[in-house]
Each structure stands twice: as C-alpha cells, then as structure tokens.
Amino acid sequence: MTENINPNQLFGTLSLKPDGQIKSLWDIQVEVLDRYYSILKDSKRVAIELPTGSGKSIISLLILEMWRKSGKRVAILTSSIALSDDMKRRCDDLGIPNVVITGRARAEAEDKSMERIRNIRDYKRKNAIGVMNYWAYMMAKDIALPDVLVIDDADSFEGLLINQYSVSIRKEEDSDIYNYLLKELTRYRIYQRLETFSSAPSSEDIQLVYFPHAMEMASKVGKIISSRGRSGISDELFWSFERNKDALHTYLMFVSALEITFVPYIVTGSMHERIRNVFHVIYTSATLGTAERIHKTMGSIDNIVILAEKDITSRVGTMGTRIIFALNDISTTGKVDAKVLDSINRITNTFKKVLVICNSYFDATKVIEHLQREGHRVILYQGEADSTRFAGEPEGALVTAGRRIGLDLPGEACQVGIVTRMPYILGPVDLLVKNILEDHQYSDEKVSHRLVQSFGRCNRNPGDCAIYYMLDNRLAYDIIGDEEVYQHFPRRMKAELDIGQEYAEVGGLTKTIEVGQLVLNGKLPNVEEEILNRLDKISIKRSSALEKPYMDEIRGWCNLTERRNYMDAIQSFSSCIKYYETLGISNATKNRQMAWLHYVVANCCYLASVFFNDDKYKGDAIEHLTLAMKSGYTSWFSGLQIVINRLKEAKEEEEAVFNVEIQGFRESLLRKWKEFYASNSIGRRNPLEAWGRMREALAKGRHDSVCHAYEQVLELMGFEVSVIRRTPAKPDLIMYSNVGKRYVVIVEVKSKESGDVLKTEAIDQIGGHKTQYQDRYPDRPVYPLVFTNKGEISKDAIPKAKGNVRILRNSEFIVLMNKYIELMEKGWKIEDPLERLAFMDRVPTLDAFEVIFKPSKEPLVSLEDVQSIL
C-alpha cells in the first residue's frame, strides 16, 4: 500500500483524454482538494457543499483516485443511471480507470450479465472506481463494500433512505387496505376529520396519528399482509413491509387523502450496513445545509466535518447564465388557481418549451389538463425515459409532481423552468416540522434547498442559459422581507434572484417575459457582469438559530427504530430534554421541541411497558405525556389527553376531543391568515386592499369573478371549498364544514350579468340538486344556498325558497366580511402561544355560520343573522 499523494499532484500525472472537456483544474477545485488533503482526509465522515458549477464531480473523482492509488477500494454513488453514465464520461476524460455497475435486474441479457460480473470484479480488486446509482449499491448482495465512498447529490440520497425505511399504503394501489385503516381510525372521535378524505381527494391535509393507535394499525397491517400474501397486495407494499415489519410498531403514522405512511421522524440511514461499515464516507451536494440538517438528513450519529462555500476564498463556478424571476402578483393564495394556470400557459405560448415543477399530483393534473386544453403537448415526468423523450421534442411541457432532483435538461433541451408553489410541505414529516413543532428555521432551510434544486434543472453545464419563474409570491415577499428562506440560497443564486425580482417588481409577468426572451437570445447587455458585480455585496451569513441536541436525538431514533432498545432510546431522548432545560431561556421553539421529546419518551415508555409487561413504564408514559401537553400548546399536543385517557383505560371525553378539534381548526385558520397577509404585503399591495377587491368583486363582479372571490373568502373563514362553476346540472360551489358540526352547502351564484332580478329559476335550480348531494353525503345535512349580487328578488322567489333554500345577498355578506377582517387583523401576527390561545377563543367556529345556511321560514338571510356569527 502506498502513501496518499495530494490530488492536485495526482491530476498532473493523469493522461487526460485529448478530446475531452477537462483541460485543467479550476482555482476552486485546487483549493478544495488542498483543504481536503491537509484537513479532512482523516475524518470518518466529510461533507462538501459547493454550488452547482463548482466542479464537485471532478473533485470527488480525484479524491477517490487518490485513495485507490493508495490501495483502497473506492466507489461513487449517483442519483440516477443517466448520472452514472455522465460520471463515467468524466472519469474517461480524466483518464481514471472506472466501471459502471448496474443493478442485477438491468443485466438480464447474457452479455450484460457477464459485463456486470467483470465490472464488479474489477472494482472489488481495486482496479477501477466503481460507479453506481444509489439503488444498485444499496440493494446489492454481490457488490463488495468500498473503503471510501462518495455519495453524490447527497440530499437526494435522503429520498432513498426514506423509501427504504418506510411503508406506504397508497389509496390508488391498495385501496381496500387504505379504506379499512381509515375506517378503523375514524372509530376514534379524534380522527373523524379523516372522513373528509373520501369526499375531498384534493385535500393536502395530513394527520399524525398518536402512538397507541399507530401501533394498533401497524398490527392490523401485519395481519392483513400475512393473510393475503404477496399476490394479494401491490409489490411495493409487500417489499416495503418485508424490509420494515420488525420495526413498524416504532414508526410514526401519517394519514393523507392519498396514502397512509409509517416512517420514523429521523431515518437513521447511517446505520444501514452498506453505510455504517464503510471506513470513509464523503457527502457532496449543492444543498447540504447546516450541521443539523446534514446529520438529520443522513441520519448520521458520526460527526460530519463540513466544507462549504463560506470556507472557500476562490470564486465559485457557474452552470452558465441564469435569471430567476420571483413574481409577486400571480399567486396570492398559495394555490394553483386560474391565474397561475393562465400564467403557465402564457409562458408556454411564448417560449414553446417549458419545465413545470409542481408540489403534488393534484397540482400537476390541473396544470396538464389546462395546457392540453390550450393545445400544448404535455408529458408527465415519472422517470428518466420521460425527460429523455421530452429533450427530443421541439416544444411542449414536461410537468413534474414533487420531483426536484435527478431531472436534468442541459443545453437547449429546455431553457425555461416554472415553479408553481413554495415547497413547504411535500411529505408527512414536513407537516410535523412546520405545523406541529412550528420549527420554521429548519423548515425554511429545507424549502430553500428544494428551490435551489428546482432552479438548477435546466442549468447543467457551464455553457447553459436558462430562466426560471416562481409564481408563488411568498418567495418575493421573503426576499424583500425577513429573508428566512432567501438566507439559505448560495451567493450567486441570491444575485440571480435579486436581478430577476427587480424586473418582476417593475413590470410583472409581461416585463419578465420580455427580459427572459432577451436573456435566452443573448441580448440582455452585461447580464453576467451584473451578476458578478453583485456577488461581493451579498452576504452568506445566516441568522442565528436555536442550537439543538440533534446528535442525541438521532441516537434516540436509532435506538428506537433500528435497535428497538427502548431503555437506551429513553436515555437518549431524555438527554435532549435535559439539554433544553439547562438553556435557561423561554423560547417557543424550545418549548415545542421539549414537548415533542416528552411525547417520544412516552412512546418509548409505552413500548417498554408492553415488552416487559410492566405497568410502571405505562405510568412513566402518562407523566411524559402530561409534560408534553404543558409545553406544546398546539392542538396536536392538547390531544394527548385522549392518549392519557387511553393509557389509563378511562372513557374518551367527548368535550376534550371537541376542544382539540376546534383548537386545530383555529390554528389552521390563523396560518391561512398569516399567509394571506404575507402574500398581500409586497410591492404596492396591502391586505386591506386585497380584501376590498374581494368585496368589490362580490358586489359588482360577473359570475366567474364572484365565484372566485366567494371561494377565497370562504376558505379564509375556514370552509373547504370545491368550485364546479358552469358545469351542467351541478352547483357552482360546494362548501364543506369539516370541523365541529359537519354539514355541506351547495351554492348557486347569480350575478347581475344575467339581469338585476333574482327569479324563481335560481331557487328551483339549486333546490333540485339537494337530493343528489344528500344521497352522496347521507351523514350530513345538505343546505342549498343562492348567493347573489342582484339588486332585486322577484316576488315569487321568497315563497318558493321558504323552508328549503336560503338566499344570501352580497350586502349582508359584506357586513360579515368587514367584521371578520377587523377581528382577524388583530390575531394573525400573535406569536406568543398563550396570547394566541386567548385570541383564538374569539374566532367563530363553522357551527356559528350554520344560521345563514340552514333552511328557514325566512329564507332571506338578514343582517341580524349575519351579525350573530361574530
């Protein structure tokens, strides 16, 4: 075995491919390689975070070749097969021996199978760098462990780890099991809100199930799968259950309208034998983030030494020219609504070929259907074959659902990217972090990393040129506001965002389309010079965050889910609690972290009580649940009283469940109002004017604008609304009260454009729909409503509506709107948990609104009816 030599010296000995792209090393590559050799090479775990375009692949390959030359077996993992092929090309350009090792399933043909065997052998004998994608390596039984491993695009590796350590029961694939578990959960009053998932499949709500019920459901899943065998369920469910069945009872359980998921809060991927037993691991990416983020993402209990942009003096590289337009006047609701869809169509019409990045399949479906109606060719991205096919098309749209990584469109394959919404909640753990723990610091960092990935899909080579449109105005608001997300962007991307946002602020979508055309045609003068001039003026400092004992927390999850050693898990999580107790500060984030840790300790105690058959541990669980309730404040923590009652074998208290449900409703409502204020507090807009425009639309608007404004207002009052307008034999809107008193309101909108008199036909029309919808929702009252801004009501309409249909005029509803915004303006910004709880008591529940929807002898909603709500 020979001594390591500096990779920079090694580069000088390589036989570079004469016609290859690599001729010399960049300054930043030289500096990083020097720092690695002198400081990092003896560390067990290393993270290298550099912006896209800084030459991380070349850095990684030279480091691996250094180790291979010294007698080590080395490998590099990529996020896709295409990127493995690209990594091989770079090795060939450098003159470094390499072999691409695919998974066994891709080498079924005899010649491919023999080639795979040869490649595995060359890699095992240290004759070449092994190049593999994540799955080929992690699933393999016949590929030897390396001594040194580079995990490229390491933040993407998190997706594989979550996939490996989770079980998902998808409604589309295993609908009977999904529906059975949903029905079993709704036997508990605390989960009855889940019933709405069957009536509102577009819902993005996610429910975290309390641990006694989650364990019960995990047991039921095991029994169902055992009784059915492999042929009775989807392949994905079968294999994921096989991998996780021994630990399933220790996982968190989440329920959404699309799937039921069992997954740990922190996936301790470092404990997988194919990572744990590797001598030296290097994680590389453009978006690794803070030490907490890296350790939690990788689930590593080994210390990771980080080398990032802030540690480098050389100027970072670039993947060509890029401008990002953060628009502030397209999406003011955080939804993919008509204005967002029209904007996507307008951008597609102009540039002919676009990538559209959505957060969910529901959003992606809306985008696809809209673009197809407008005559565009659309491909839904489901794998590499789709992006390859799209790259060869002359025009059209490639639409993705929740996918921001592993999708590469270099050169002129596509030069325009569109991001529809801020990616705050893409999975169940996101919901826990953002809405239950309210850990905005950690959540904002994750969002930034997802956006960095999104804004790099069309910039893959130094000569590329691309533009990106962010249609959700919350990013523009953040840039000119508190910079909670913006602070985590790389320095160059901050400059690209700043320039784009200036054009967006001046002229909106029209101006940014004009500028985008200039950029792509190379006619925007001095754009690269302008970006470089701004770099030195942009700070990469981040605001201070609460220091967390994340290493002990990771150890706790490893002990809980991997080792199933409940006593050691209790000790690890208790150490975290003691750390927070010693801080001596009163901090809402700290209090919620402590509440969560008390809950997790209670879970471990309960598991110990079952495992050791000792009620002492059950008593400990109740004690920790009580402590969690005291410091958690959110409705989810308030609901722990139901868990305590379950452990005490006491009767479930209806009042306690109702109070938790109402608190949760009000919390959700305040979040909506916070986003409404943020979305309308940018540029020349302000929230009061936005609310005023809704009132104006309700009073004077045509049919569709009335429907849109009414939908917005109702959602800000807490209703779930489905818009069906202009569909024959259907109402214009359906309103759902899914909290407290469950009821449905079917709404017919009548505006002045069809005359100024409300006639009996409107009453007959909406009244005729009642039977159909009552059959659909047999367990809820269905209330027909006519909403109108017409000036008169015909003399026959009132008698016709009596006892059957309510008539709500815009004048009375606007009185309610005025009083409502006056109330909510006082509450949305309250941060103190106790003050917020006190304010929420004043927010009306949906039960209070029933007075204006319930059939009456006086069908015309009066001012007194409206005023009784507040």
N, C-alpha and C positions, 0 to 999 in steps of 0.2 A: 504494500500500500504506500503510495507517495503522499507527500505533503500537499495541502491545498496551495494553489497559487492565486493571486489576485485575478478576478475575472477580467479586469481590464487588460492585464498582461496576456491572459489566455486568448482574448479576442485577436491580439496581434499574431498569434500562431495559427489561426484558423485559415482554411482555404476557402475564401468566400466565393460563392457562385458568380462567375463573371457577369452574367446577365440578370442576376438577382437584384432585388430592391435595396439591399443593405450594402452600403459602401463604407460607412464609418459609424462611430458611436456619437450620439448627441451629448452635449455637456451634462444634461440632467442624468442621462444613463451612466456616464462616467462617475458622477458624484454619488449616485445611489449605490452603484457597485462598490465604490470605495468604502462608503459608510457600512454597507453590509459586511464586507470582508473584515473591516477593522473593529466593528462594534457588535454586529448582530449574529454572525455565523455560529457562535457557540450557544445561542439561546435555543431552547427546545421548541418554542413557538414564536413565529415572527409574522407581522402584518405589514404589508407595503401598500399604502393608499396613495395613488397618484392619479390626476385627472386623465381622462381618455386622451390619447395622443402623446403621452409621455414615454411611450416605448416600453411598457411593463412586460410585454411578451419577450422581448429581446433580453431584458434584464433577467427574467425568470430562466430563460434557456441557458444563458451564460453561467448563472449560479448553479444550475443543475449539471452542466458540463464540467464545471469546476469540481463538484462532488464526485461525478462519475470518473473523472480522471484520477481522483484520489482513491478509487476502489469501492465507491458506494453504488448501490442500486438506486436509480432515480426515476421519477415519473412526474408528469404534469397532467392535471385533470381540467377539462373544459366543459362548458355547459351544453354543448351540442356536438353532433357528429360533424357538422359543417365547420365548426371552430376547431375541431381536432385536425381536420384536413388543412385548415389555414395554419395551424401551429406547425404541422409537418412542413409546409412550404417555407416557413420562416427558418426551421431547422436546416432545410436543404440549402437555403440562401446563405446560411452561416457556415455550412459545411460540417454540421454536427450530426453524428450518426443518430438515427431515430427510427422508431417503428410505431405505427398506429395499431392499437389493439382494440378491436371491436368486441361487443358482447357476443356470446355464443350464438344467440338467436339470429344474428345478422350474418353468420358464416355457415349457413346450411349447405351451400354448394360445396362439392368436394375440394375444388381449387381454393375457394375462400377459407375453408376449414383448415387446409394444410398451411395456407399463408398465415392464418391466425396462430397456429401452433408454432411456426417458425418465429413469428414476431414475439410471442410470449417467451420463447426460449432465449432469443437474443437479449430481450430486456432482462430476464432472470439472470443471465450470465454477465450482465453489466456491459454488454457490447453496444448498447444504444439506450437513448432516453425513451421511456415508454410514454406514449401519448394516448390518452384515453378520455372518453367523456365520463361524467360523474357516474352514470348508471352502470356502464360497462365495468368500472372498477369496483363500485360498492356492492354490486350483486354477484361478483365473480367468486367462484370457489377455486379456480385453477390459475389465478394470477397472483404471483408472489407479492408480499408486501414490500414496498420500497423502503430504503433507509432515509431518503429525503423525498418529500412530496410537496409539490406546488399545487395549490387549489386556485385556479384562475377564476376571475369573476366570482370571488368567494361569497359575496352577498347572494348570488344566485344559488349557491350551494345550500342555503337555508331552505329553499323550496324542496330540494331532495330530502333533507333531514326531516322536514315536517311531513312529507309524504310517507317516509319510512316509519315515522313514529306517530302515526295517526290512523284512525279508522273512520271512514266517511260512508254514511248510508244515504245515497242520493235518491231523491224522490223520483227522478226520471228512470233510474236503472233498477232500484229495489223499492218500488212504490208501496208494496204491501207491508214490508217491514217498517218503512218510514211512517206510514199511516198508523200502523199498530202502535209504535212507540209514542207517536204524537197523541193518540187516543189515551194511552196509558198515563202519560204525563198530565193530560188535562183532567184526569180524575182528581188531581190536587188543585184546589181552587187557585193557588198562587200561579199556576201555569195556564189558566183558562184563556189568556190572551193569545196563546198559540193557536186557538181555533180559527183565528182570522187568517192564518197562513193558507188555508184551503180556499178562502174567498178572495184573498189578495195576494196572488202568487208573485206580484211585482214587489212586495214588501222587502225592504232591506233591513228590517228589524232582526236582531239576533238575541236569543235568550240564553244566558248562562244558568245551567241547572245546578241546584245545590247538591252537595256531595252524597247525602243518603239516597236521594232519588237517582243520581247519576250511577251510583253503584248498583242500584236495583235494576236500572235499564241496561247496564253493562251485562249483568247476569242474564237478563232476558235475551239480549243479542246472542250471547254464547249458546244458550239453549236452542234458539231458532236455527242458528247456523249448524250446530251439531246434528239437529234432527233432519235438516234438509240436505246437508252435504254439499259438495261442490257444484253439482248440477242445478241446485235449487236457488242459487243466488248469482249475482254478477261476479265475474272473475276478479275484478278489482276489490270488491268487498271480501271475497274469500281469501285472497292473498294478504290483504292488509290485516285482516283478522288473525290469520296464521302468524304473522310477524309480531302482533301486539297482544295476543289473547291473554298472556300471563300477566300483563301489566294494565289491562284495560280498566280495571276497577280503581286504579290510581290516577287515571286521566281526568281532565276536565271534560264536561259535556256541554256542547253548544247546539242550539236548535235554530234553524233559519227556515225560510219558506222553500228552500231548495234542497237542504241536506241536514242531516244530524251528524255531528262530528265529535269524536273523542280524541283529545290531543293534550299533551302537557302544556303548561304555561311556558316553561322553558324546555326546549328539546335538547337534551344533553348529548348532542351528536359526537362530542369528543370521546364519549365512552364506547362508541362503536369500535369493534376490534380493528377495523381497517383504518381507523384514525388513531385510536388510543395507542396502538403498538408501533406506530411509526416514530422513528428516532427524532426527525426534524421536519416540521411542517411549516410551510410558508403560505400565508393567505394573501392574495393580491386582488385589488379591485379599485375602481374609481370612487366607490361609495362604501367604505367600511365604517367610518364614523368614529365616535368616541370609544374609549376603552370599554365602557359599559355595553354599548351597542355591539361591539365586536364579540365580546365574551358571551353575551346572551345569544347573539345570532348563531355563533358556532357552538354554543353550549360547552364552552371550554373551562375546565377547572385548573388548567395550567396557565401560568402567567404568559400573556402575549405581549411581546415587545413591538411597539408600533413605530413605523417610519412613515411620515405623512408630508403633505405639501408644505406645511409650516416649518418643517425641519430642513428644507432644501433651499439653497441660495440661487441655484440655476433657474432660468426661466423655463416653465413647463411647456410641453409641446402642445400641439393642437391637431384636431381632426378636421382641418380646413376652416372655411368661413361659415359662421352660424349666427343668426339673429333669432331671438325668442321674443315673440310679441305676447305680453301678458295683457289681455284685453280687459277693460273694466266695465263694459256696458252690454255684454252679451248674456251671460248667465248671472242673474241677480237672485236666483232661488237655490242654486246648488243642484239643480236638476237638469236633465237633458230634455228641455221643453221645446216648444215650437221655434222660439228664437234661436236656440242652439242648433237645432236641425237645419233651419234656413241658412244659418251662417256656415255650417259644414258644407251644405250644397253650393253656396256661393263661392267658397274657397275651391271646391272641387271643380266647379264650372270654369274658374279662372286658370287653375294650374293643371287641370286634367288628370293628374295622378297624385293621390294622397294616401298617407297612412293615418288612420283614425284610432286612437287609443282610448278605450272605454274602461270603466271600472267593473262592469258586470255584463253577463249575457243579456240581461233585460235591457240595459242601455244599448248594447251592441245590436240587438234585434231591432230596436227603434231606429237606429242610425241606418242599418241595412235596408229596412223597409222603406224609409224615406228616400234614400239615394236611388233605390231601384225604381220607385215611383217617378223620380225625376229623370230616369233614363240612363243612369250610370251602371256600369259593370262593377259588381262588388264581390269580394272574396272574404269569407270569414277565416281568420287565422286560427288553425288548430294544430299546426306543426310545420316543420321546415319545408315540406313539399309545397305548402300554400304560399310561403314567402318566395320560394324559388319560382313558382308559377307566376306570381304577381310581378316579380322582377322582369319577366319577359314580356309582360303586357305593355302596350303603348299608352294606355290610360286606364282609369278606374280607381277604385278604393280598396285598400286592404284594411279590414276592421278587426281589432283585437279586443278580447274581453279579459281584463285583469292581467294581461301579459305585457310585461315591460322589459323582459330580458331574453337573451338568446335569439332575438329577432333582428337580423342585420340586413339593411338595404343600402349598400355602399354605392359610390359613384352616382350615376344618373338613374339607378334602379328606382329611386323615389327621392325627391328633394323637399317634400312638404309633409310635415307631421302636424297632427291636430290632437290635442289632449282635451277631452271633454269636461272632466271634473277633477277636483283635487282628490287624490287617493288617500283619504283619511282612514277609511275602513274597507279593507279588501278581504279580510278574513276574521274569524271569530276572536282571535287573540287581540286584534286591533280594537274590537269593541270593548274588551275588558280594560285595555290600557287607556282608551280615550274616554269612555263614558262611565265606567265603574271606578277605576282608580284615578281618573281625570289627571293622568300623568302627561300633561301637554308637552313638556320638554322632550320626553322620549318619543312621543307620538309625532311631534313636529320634525324630529330628526329622521324618522322613518319615512315621512312624507317627502322630505327633501330628497332623500336617496332615490325614492321611486321616480321623482320628477327628473333627477339627473339621468337616470336610466332612460326615461321616456324621451328626453331631449337629445339623446345620442343615437337613436335608432337609424337615422339617415346620415349620420356622420361617422364613418368607419375608417376612412383613410385620410392622410394629410391633405390630399388634393380635393376633398369633397366640399360641396357647398349646399347648405340646406337652411330652411327656415321652419319655425315652429310656432303654432298658435295655441295659446292656453285660453280656453273660452270661459273658464270659471274665474270670476273676478276676485275671488278670495286671494289668489296669488298677487294680483296687482295691489290689492288692499294691504297685504302683508309687506310688500316691497316699500310702500310709502308710509307704512305704519310701524309696527313693533319689530318687524324683520325676524319673527320667530321661526319661520321656515327658511327664509332667504339667507339667514346667517350660516346655514349649513351647506350652501352651494360652494363649489370650487370658485376660486377668484375669477378666472376667465369667464365662467358661466355667469357670474354676477354682472360683469361688464356687458355681456351679450343680452342679459335681461334688462339692464338699465337702458341701453340704447333702444331696444325694442319697445319698452314700456313708454319711453318718451314719444315715439311715433304714435303709439296706441292712445296715449292721453290727448295728443293734439288732434287726431282725426279719426279715431276709432277703427273699425274694420276696413272701411274704404281706404284710409290712408295706409294701413299696414299691408293691404293687398298691393297697392301701388309700389310701396317700398320693397315688398317681397319680390315683385317682378324685377325690380332694378337689381336687387341682390343676386338673384339667380342668373341674371343676364350679365353680371359683372359690370353694371353701370352705376352702382352706388359708389360715389367717389370716396376713396380713402377709408373704406369700412374697416379694413384690417388695421390700419394705422390708428384709427379712432379707438378700436378695442385695446390695442397695446398701450395707448396713451392713458387709458383709464386704469390699467392693471395696478400700477403702483399707488394709486389713490384709494384702492379698495381694500378694506380690512378683511382678514380671515379670522379675526378673533370671534369667539362665541361667548354669549352671556353665561354667567356662572349658573350652574345647576346644582340641585341637591345631590350631594355625594351619597351614594347608596352602597350597602354591603353586598354587591351583586355576586361576588365570588362565593360567599357563604350561601346565598340564595341558589346559585347554580348547584352547589354541592347538595343542598337540600333536595332539589328536584332530581338529582342523580340518585340520591339515597332512596327517594320515594318511588320513582318510576323504573329505574334501572335495577337497583339492588333490592327494592322492596324491604329495606331495613327501616322500619318506621321509627324506631327509637333514635337512630342516628339522624334521620330526617328531622325529627322534633328538635334535636340538639342544634342542627344547622340553622333551622328557621328561627329558633329561639335566640341564637347568637345575633341574627339580624335585628330582632326586636330590641335586644339589649343595646345594640349599636345606636339605634334611633333614640332610645331612652337617654343615652348619655349626651346627645346633641344639645339638650337644654334649650331648644327653640320651639316656638309654637308655629307650625307650618302646616298648611292644609295638605300639601303633597305628602309630607312626612306622616301625618295622621292617617291618611288613606293607605299608605304603604304599610304602616303598622297594623291597620285593620285587616288588610289582606293577609299579612303574615300570620296574624292570630287565627284567621279563617283556615289557612293552610295547615297550621299546627293542629287545629281542631280536627281537620280531616285525617291527619296522621294519627292523632289520639283515637279517633273512632275506628280506624283500621286496626290499630293495636288492640282495642277492646274486643274486636271480632276475632283477630288472630290468636290472642292469648286468652280469650274468653274471660276477660276481667273487666267488671263494670267500673273499676277505679278510673280507667282511661276514658270511659264514657263521661264520667264526672269532669275530668280534665278538659274534654272536648267542649262541654257546656260552658265551663269557665272561660275558655278562649273565645267561644262564640259571643259570649256576653261582652267581653272586652272589645271584640271587633265591632259590635253594634255601637259601642260608646264613642268610638273614634272614626267610624266610617262615614256617617251622616247621610250618604246617598241611599236611595230607596232599596237598592240591592242589599246593602248591609242591614237596613231596617228589617228586611225579610228574613234575616237569620233567626228572628223569634219563632218563625214557623219550623226551622230546623231544630231549635232548642225544644220546642213542644214535641217534635217527633222523637228526639232522643229521650225525653222524659216520659214518652208514651202518653202525653197529655192530648186532649182534644184540640184539633185545629180551630183557632178562634177566627170566626168569620170577620169580625171587626178588624183584627190585626191584618188579615190578608187584604181587606178593602183599603185600609190606610196605606199599606205598602204600594198597592196598585195606583192609588191616587197620587202618592208622592212621586212615583216613577213617571206618571203622566205629566206632572207639573215640571219635573226636571227636564224631560224631553222638550216640553214647550219652551222653557227658558233657553235651551240650547238653540232651538229654531229661531227665537227672537234675537239671540246674540248673533247668529249668522245673518239674519235679516238686517240688523243694524250695521254689521261689518260690510255686507255686500252693498249697502247703500250709503256708505260714509267715505266715498272715494271720489276724487275729482270734484265735479260741480254738483254731485248728487248728495242728498241727505235723506235720512229715513222718513222724516215727516212728509217731505215732498213725494217720496215713493208711495207712502200710504195715501196721500192726497190724490195721486194719479189713479190709484185703485178705486177710490171713491168716485172720481170723475168718470172712470170707465163704467162703473155700475150705474151711475146716474144718467149718462148720455151715450154710452157706447152701443155699438151694434152687437148682434148676437154673440159672435165668437169672442169679442173682446170682453163682453160681460161674463161669459163662461170662464174665461181665463182669469179675470180679476176675482171673481167669486171663489174659484178654486184656490187661489193664493191666500185670500183672506181666511177661508175656512180651515186651511192647513195651519195657518198661524194661530187659529183658535183651538187646534188640537184634533180636528177631524182627519181621517184618512179619506181621500177623495179620488174617485175614478172618473175621468172625463170621457164621455162617449159621443159628444155632440154631433148632430147631423147624421146619425145612423137611424135608418127607418125602423119604426116600432121599438125604439129604445129611448129612455130619458136622456137628457143632456149630461147630467152628472149623477153619480151615486155617492152619498156620504155615509161613512161608517163611524158609529160611536163604538169604539172597542175597549173602552175603559169605564168601569162602574156599570151603569145601565147600558146594556148592548141594544142598539137599535140601528135601523137603516133608513135613510131618507133618499127617496128618488126625486130628482129635481128636473122640472121643465123650465127653461129660461125663455121669456118672452120680452123682446126688446122693441123699441119704437120703430125700428126699420120696417116692420110689417104693419104699421099703424099705431095710433096712440090709445086704442081701446082694447082692454083685455076681454076676450069673448069666451063664451062657454066652451068653445072647441078646446081651449087650453086645459080646462078642467076635465073634460072627457078624456083628453089625450093622456094626461098623467094619471088620472084615476083608473084608466083602463090597464095601466101597467102594474097596478098593485098586486093583483092575483098572481101574476107570473113571478114577481120578486118575493112575494110571501111564500110561495112554494119553494123558492130557492133558499130562503132563509127562514125555515119553519120555527126556529127557536128565538126569533127576534121580531118585535113589531116593525112593520114597514110603513113609513109615513110618506104619502105623496105631497109634494110642495111645488107651487108655482112661484118662481122669483121673477119679478117684472119691474121695468122702469117706465112702463106706460103711464100716461097721465090719468087715464080713466079706467073704470071697471064697469062692464055692461051690467044692467040691472038684473039680468038672468044669471050672471056668473056666481054671485054670492049665494043665492039659494041652492044652486047646483053643487057648490062646494061644501055646503053645511054638513058637518059630521063626517066628512070624507077627505077633503083636500084643504090644506092651508094655503093662503095667498100672502106672500111676503113682498112688500113694496120696497124699493130701494131707499126711500126716505126714512122708513123706520130702521132698516138695517144700517144705514149710515150713522144714525144716532148711536147704535150699538158699537159701531166701529170707532167713533170718536171717544167713547168712554173706555173702550178696550185699550186703545193705544195709549191713552192717558195713564192707565194702570200699568201696562207692560213697560212703558218707558222708564218707570221707577225701579223695575226689578231685574231687567236682563243683565245689568252690569254688576250686580252684587256678587262678590267673591267669597265673603266670609260665610262659612257653612251655616252657622246659627242664624245670622241675619237672613240668609236665603230661605231657610226653613220657615222663619216667621213671615216673610213676604209671601211665600207660596200658599199660605192659608187663604190669601185674598184672591187667588186665581180661580175663576169659576171652572168647575168640572163640566163634562159634557152632559151630565144629568140635568144641569141647570138650563141647558139650551132646549130641552125637550118641550118646554112650554110653548115654543114658537113652531114646533113641528107636529105636535100631537093633534089629531082631528078635534074639532070643537064646534059648538053651536054657533060660535062667532069665528067663521073661517078666516076673516081678515086679521092678520097679526097687528095688534095695536101697539101704541107707544108704551103703554103700561106693561104689556107682555115683554117687550124688549128691555125695558128698564129694570124688570125684576131679575134679570140674569146677573147683573152686576150690583 
